[in-house]
Amino acid sequence: MISLHRLRKDYGAFTAVRDLTLDIGKGEVFGFLGPNGAGKTTTIRIMMGILVPTSGYVAIDGLDCQRDRVDVKRRVGYLPDNPMFYDYLRGREILIFVGEMHGLARREAETRADRLLHDLRLEDAAEDYAVNYSTGMKKNLGLACALIHDPPVLVLDEPTNGLDPRAARDVQERLRLAAAQGKTIFLSTHLLDMAQRLCSRVGIIDRGDLVAAGPLAELQDKLVPGGSLEEVFLKVTHADAEAGEVA
């Protein structure tokens, strides 16, 4: 469902992503892990057609993410790390607008918007301007925007960043449900325990290079027998205390 082939992104002499190759199957929850500045968000922005790769390509559901980026967006629900919204629209209005932009009839967009506002605990703020939402509320509204057109693929950049524990748990339950419904999920997260609970496979990127990829149990047995995902992560990356938390 998602294929990255020898993907590379250079900024002058600096290489943000180097020859990245990955294949993610239909219905798979894939965790994309790495320290701050490892190249995760750059990869995701290329996947969404926001950035142009220096070389290589990404295909989603058989469509090139650069050449066919409009069609790709119809098949993908994308949640950026820091979602931004129009200042003059209320939360419910934004959801309805996004639904209609994806081709939903007005009544269907309204029905789906109301359901998502309820599920993501935004009902009480539905008529508030989204620019005034808290960080967690903006994240939940962004997730609702990613889900409203019921896409087969979700690309999520730090979906629980900024959420309180209850809201983070609710998001994880929603992702587990989406996976059970057969959706393919590409998930960037700094929460290793979340990756361990949700993901069937993970890829770990460090300084632009894919340094490990595979099923969790296989990576643990191969790299740190009897160890945790955190120990695997620390073994294959240059993350340290000074660099801060995993991101």
Kinemage of the C-alpha trace (Angstrom):
@kinemage 1
@onewidth
@group {chain A} dominant
@subgroup {mainchain}
@vectorlist {calphas} color= white
{ca met a 1} P 0.000 0.000 0.000
{ca ile a 2} L 2.960 2.345 0.717
{ca ser a 3} L 6.270 2.026 -1.088
{ca leu a 4} L 9.335 4.223 -0.586
{ca his a 5} L 12.152 3.479 -3.016
{ca arg a 6} L 15.658 4.890 -2.553
{ca leu a 7} L 14.167 8.123 -1.259
{ca arg a 8} L 16.673 10.931 -0.786
{ca lys a 9} L 16.375 14.557 0.236
{ca asp a 10} L 19.353 16.923 0.191
{ca tyr a 11} L 19.523 20.500 1.420
{ca gly a 12} L 22.772 21.660 -0.122
{ca ala a 13} L 25.521 19.591 1.475
{ca phe a 14} L 23.179 18.271 4.173
{ca thr a 15} L 21.313 15.028 3.547
{ca ala a 16} L 18.081 14.794 5.546
{ca val a 17} L 17.016 11.394 4.142
{ca arg a 18} L 19.392 8.968 2.457
{ca asp a 19} L 18.304 6.142 0.111
{ca leu a 20} L 15.285 5.163 2.214
{ca thr a 21} L 13.476 2.034 1.003
{ca leu a 22} L 10.389 0.661 2.767
{ca asp a 23} L 7.272 -1.289 1.854
{ca ile a 24} L 4.167 -1.217 4.055
{ca gly a 25} L 1.384 -3.688 3.354
{ca lys a 26} L -2.354 -3.137 3.328
{ca gly a 27} L -3.816 -3.101 6.839
{ca glu a 28} L -0.399 -2.766 8.492
{ca val a 29} L 0.371 -0.364 11.345
{ca phe a 30} L 3.953 0.743 10.749
{ca gly a 31} L 5.855 2.730 13.371
{ca phe a 32} L 8.439 5.236 12.109
{ca leu a 33} L 10.858 6.053 14.923
{ca gly a 34} L 13.966 8.152 15.303
{ca pro a 35} L 15.685 10.872 17.358
{ca asn a 36} L 14.954 14.561 16.852
{ca gly a 37} L 16.148 15.665 13.417
{ca ala a 38} L 16.484 12.099 12.120
{ca gly a 39} L 14.430 12.735 8.965
{ca lys a 40} L 10.963 11.506 9.957
{ca thr a 41} L 8.971 14.652 9.220
{ca thr a 42} L 10.932 15.262 6.000
{ca thr a 43} L 9.958 11.758 4.856
{ca ile a 44} L 6.307 12.333 5.694
{ca arg a 45} L 6.231 15.691 3.890
{ca ile a 46} L 7.606 14.010 0.771
{ca met a 47} L 4.945 11.316 1.095
{ca met a 48} L 2.278 14.033 1.141
{ca gly a 49} L 3.720 15.916 -1.851
{ca ile a 50} L 4.711 18.915 0.282
{ca leu a 51} L 8.422 18.437 -0.401
{ca val a 52} L 10.039 17.245 -3.619
{ca pro a 53} L 12.633 14.490 -3.176
{ca thr a 54} L 16.134 14.907 -4.547
{ca ser a 55} L 15.858 11.374 -5.907
{ca gly a 56} L 13.779 8.247 -5.475
{ca tyr a 57} L 10.019 8.124 -5.125
{ca val a 58} L 7.070 7.280 -2.886
{ca ala a 59} L 3.937 5.499 -4.089
{ca ile a 60} L 0.705 5.132 -2.116
{ca asp a 61} L -1.919 2.700 -3.359
{ca gly a 62} L 0.002 2.528 -6.643
{ca leu a 63} L 0.035 6.310 -7.181
{ca asp a 64} L 3.171 8.448 -7.343
{ca cys a 65} L 3.095 10.944 -4.473
{ca gln a 66} L 4.516 13.709 -6.658
{ca arg a 67} L 2.935 13.156 -10.059
{ca asp a 68} L -0.425 12.001 -8.671
{ca arg a 69} L -0.476 13.971 -5.433
{ca val a 70} L -4.087 15.154 -5.839
{ca asp a 71} L -5.347 11.579 -6.176
{ca val a 72} L -3.053 10.486 -3.346
{ca lys a 73} L -4.653 13.012 -0.998
{ca arg a 74} L -8.067 11.463 -1.700
{ca arg a 75} L -6.762 8.138 -0.418
{ca val a 76} L -4.818 9.452 2.571
{ca gly a 77} L -5.742 11.016 5.898
{ca tyr a 78} L -2.807 13.179 6.956
{ca leu a 79} L -2.173 14.577 10.413
{ca pro a 80} L 0.846 16.916 10.654
{ca asp a 81} L 2.720 17.325 13.920
{ca asn a 82} L 1.456 20.892 14.279
{ca pro a 83} L -1.929 21.242 12.520
{ca met a 84} L -2.934 24.783 11.527
{ca phe a 85} L -6.461 26.056 10.902
{ca tyr a 86} L -8.173 29.079 9.378
{ca asp a 87} L -8.622 31.810 11.985
{ca tyr a 88} L -12.202 32.612 10.991
{ca leu a 89} L -13.692 29.085 11.011
{ca arg a 90} L -15.167 27.165 13.934
{ca gly a 91} L -14.240 23.569 14.662
{ca arg a 92} L -17.392 22.055 13.183
{ca glu a 93} L -17.201 24.336 10.138
{ca ile a 94} L -13.640 23.200 9.451
{ca leu a 95} L -14.613 19.536 9.572
{ca ile a 96} L -17.577 20.052 7.248
{ca phe a 97} L -15.398 22.078 4.869
{ca val a 98} L -12.756 19.343 4.751
{ca gly a 99} L -15.407 16.688 4.186
{ca glu a 100} L -16.915 18.628 1.280
{ca met a 101} L -13.456 19.220 -0.195
{ca his a 102} L -13.103 15.434 -0.291
{ca gly a 103} L -16.362 15.124 -2.222
{ca leu a 104} L -18.853 14.387 0.549
{ca ala a 105} L -22.376 15.741 0.200
{ca arg a 106} L -23.201 18.473 2.723
{ca arg a 107} L -25.492 16.313 4.851
{ca glu a 108} L -23.008 13.427 4.934
{ca ala a 109} L -20.182 15.815 5.867
{ca glu a 110} L -22.299 17.205 8.707
{ca thr a 111} L -23.179 13.720 9.983
{ca arg a 112} L -19.572 12.555 9.944
{ca ala a 113} L -18.353 15.808 11.522
{ca asp a 114} L -20.792 15.494 14.414
{ca arg a 115} L -19.822 11.872 15.006
{ca leu a 116} L -16.094 12.663 15.035
{ca leu a 117} L -16.568 15.681 17.296
{ca his a 118} L -18.339 13.382 19.741
{ca asp a 119} L -15.787 10.573 19.488
{ca leu a 120} L -12.830 12.921 19.952
{ca arg a 121} L -14.430 14.843 22.827
{ca leu a 122} L -14.742 18.124 20.923
{ca glu a 123} L -18.520 18.524 21.091
{ca asp a 124} L -18.403 21.322 23.664
{ca ala a 125} L -15.956 23.301 21.505
{ca ala a 126} L -17.606 22.591 18.141
{ca glu a 127} L -18.796 26.193 17.714
{ca asp a 128} L -15.597 27.805 19.027
{ca tyr a 129} L -13.006 29.223 16.654
{ca ala a 130} L -10.334 26.582 16.176
{ca val a 131} L -7.535 29.154 16.397
{ca asn a 132} L -8.398 29.413 20.108
{ca tyr a 133} L -8.214 25.660 20.725
{ca ser a 134} L -5.572 24.231 23.044
{ca thr a 135} L -2.730 22.204 21.541
{ca gly a 136} L -4.485 18.952 22.375
{ca met a 137} L -7.786 20.119 20.915
{ca lys a 138} L -6.069 21.191 17.694
{ca lys a 139} L -4.435 17.782 17.477
{ca asn a 140} L -7.793 16.052 17.899
{ca leu a 141} L -9.419 18.310 15.316
{ca gly a 142} L -6.562 17.542 12.926
{ca leu a 143} L -7.142 13.825 13.460
{ca ala a 144} L -10.841 14.318 12.766
{ca cys a 145} L -9.937 16.074 9.500
{ca ala a 146} L -7.727 13.106 8.583
{ca leu a 147} L -10.551 10.646 9.255
{ca ile a 148} L -13.631 12.393 7.891
{ca his a 149} L -13.376 11.059 4.316
{ca asp a 150} L -12.719 7.499 5.567
{ca pro a 151} L -9.438 7.040 3.665
{ca pro a 152} L -7.729 3.641 3.330
{ca val a 153} L -4.369 5.096 4.441
{ca leu a 154} L -3.500 7.247 7.463
{ca val a 155} L -0.194 9.127 7.678
{ca leu a 156} L 0.181 10.491 11.191
{ca asp a 157} L 3.048 12.625 12.484
{ca glu a 158} L 3.123 12.461 16.303
{ca pro a 159} L -0.664 11.990 16.704
{ca thr a 160} L -0.600 12.056 20.521
{ca asn a 161} L 1.893 14.904 20.962
{ca gly a 162} L 0.347 17.514 23.277
{ca leu a 163} L -2.500 15.291 24.454
{ca asp a 164} L -3.269 14.485 28.081
{ca pro a 165} L -3.154 10.790 29.072
{ca arg a 166} L -6.903 10.234 28.619
{ca ala a 167} L -6.964 11.871 25.186
{ca ala a 168} L -3.829 9.977 24.132
{ca arg a 169} L -5.460 6.706 25.171
{ca asp a 170} L -8.598 7.587 23.199
{ca val a 171} L -6.522 8.303 20.075
{ca gln a 172} L -4.688 4.997 20.419
{ca glu a 173} L -8.011 3.162 20.714
{ca arg a 174} L -9.260 4.915 17.577
{ca leu a 175} L -6.101 3.897 15.694
{ca arg a 176} L -6.499 0.319 16.895
{ca leu a 177} L -10.072 0.356 15.566
{ca ala a 178} L -8.930 1.826 12.243
{ca ala a 179} L -6.325 -0.920 11.912
{ca ala a 180} L -8.978 -3.557 12.676
{ca gln a 181} L -11.048 -2.098 9.828
{ca gly a 182} L -8.151 -2.731 7.436
{ca lys a 183} L -6.668 0.755 7.183
{ca thr a 184} L -2.948 1.107 6.560
{ca ile a 185} L -1.327 3.369 9.149
{ca phe a 186} L 2.090 5.042 8.861
{ca leu a 187} L 2.763 6.345 12.350
{ca ser a 188} L 5.587 8.590 13.483
{ca thr a 189} L 5.801 8.735 17.263
{ca his a 190} L 8.271 9.369 20.059
{ca leu a 191} L 6.281 7.120 22.405
{ca leu a 192} L 8.007 3.765 22.224
{ca asp a 193} L 5.413 2.070 24.426
{ca met a 194} L 2.709 3.263 22.014
{ca ala a 195} L 4.660 1.819 19.076
{ca gln a 196} L 5.029 -1.445 20.965
{ca arg a 197} L 1.277 -1.669 21.571
{ca leu a 198} L 0.039 -0.651 18.122
{ca cys a 199} L 2.632 -1.497 15.485
{ca ser a 200} L 3.219 -4.788 13.732
{ca arg a 201} L 6.550 -3.509 12.369
{ca val a 202} L 8.776 -0.504 12.975
{ca gly a 203} L 11.495 1.319 11.095
{ca ile a 204} L 14.135 3.313 12.957
{ca ile a 205} L 15.787 6.219 11.149
{ca asp a 206} L 18.915 7.975 12.410
{ca arg a 207} L 20.667 10.903 10.717
{ca gly a 208} L 18.730 10.191 7.520
{ca asp a 209} L 19.597 6.481 7.368
{ca leu a 210} L 17.238 3.586 8.014
{ca val a 211} L 19.215 1.697 10.680
{ca ala a 212} L 16.675 -1.000 11.581
{ca ala a 213} L 13.357 -2.272 10.271
{ca gly a 214} L 11.209 -5.305 10.897
{ca pro a 215} L 8.755 -6.938 13.301
{ca leu a 216} L 9.296 -5.838 16.892
{ca ala a 217} L 10.014 -9.304 18.248
{ca glu a 218} L 12.488 -9.995 15.444
{ca leu a 219} L 14.408 -6.761 16.071
{ca gln a 220} L 14.516 -7.400 19.809
{ca asp a 221} L 15.740 -10.988 19.371
{ca lys a 222} L 18.352 -9.956 16.811
{ca leu a 223} L 19.717 -6.796 18.386
{ca val a 224} L 19.038 -7.009 22.130
{ca pro a 225} L 17.947 -10.542 23.075
{ca gly a 226} L 15.486 -10.289 25.923
{ca gly a 227} L 15.585 -6.511 25.722
{ca ser a 228} L 12.936 -3.858 25.160
{ca leu a 229} L 12.168 -1.679 22.151
{ca glu a 230} L 13.799 1.195 24.020
{ca glu a 231} L 17.029 -0.787 24.288
{ca val a 232} L 16.868 -1.587 20.559
{ca phe a 233} L 16.350 2.110 19.803
{ca leu a 234} L 19.283 3.221 21.937
{ca lys a 235} L 21.525 0.564 20.428
{ca val a 236} L 21.008 1.555 16.790
{ca thr a 237} L 20.755 5.365 17.077
{ca his a 238} L 22.969 8.200 18.249
{ca ala a 239} L 20.302 9.411 20.687
{ca asp a 240} L 21.662 10.533 24.039
{ca ala a 241} L 20.542 12.470 27.055
{ca glu a 242} L 21.797 15.764 25.657
{ca ala a 243} L 19.838 15.290 22.421
{ca gly a 244} L 16.544 15.142 24.324
{ca glu a 245} L 13.622 12.795 23.977
{ca val a 246} L 12.964 10.518 21.037
{ca ala a 247} L 10.974 12.235 18.275
